Amino acid sequence: MEFDWTNPPFNLESSLTLQEIEESFEDPFAIRLLPDSSRFSVQARFFNLGVSSGGDGIFSVYRTNGKQIRVLFARPFEPEERFFYQRKVDQSLA
């Protein structure tokens, strides 16, 4: 899938690059979630928890049309997200 980076709707944190965000989507253990909040139901938005090739955990909110991914927000993992991600990886490797 291609990424749409024209006019990103968010400011990149100084610790993240566009390449790292893309790599987090390519992570074979990436977790993609559809939020159950009505706040996100107006326009389908998804969550991605993945790790870049450098080992940085990245949480992203995105939308897709099936051909392109439009990242709406991205930031490094919070400690709880790192724990959740690692637990899911451990479960899939068990």
Secondary structure, 3 states (H helix, E strand, C coil): CEECCCCCCCCCCCCCCHHHHHHHHHCCCCEEECCCCHHHCCCCCEEEEEECCCCCEEEEEEEECCCEEEEEEEEECCHHHHHHHHHHHHHHHC
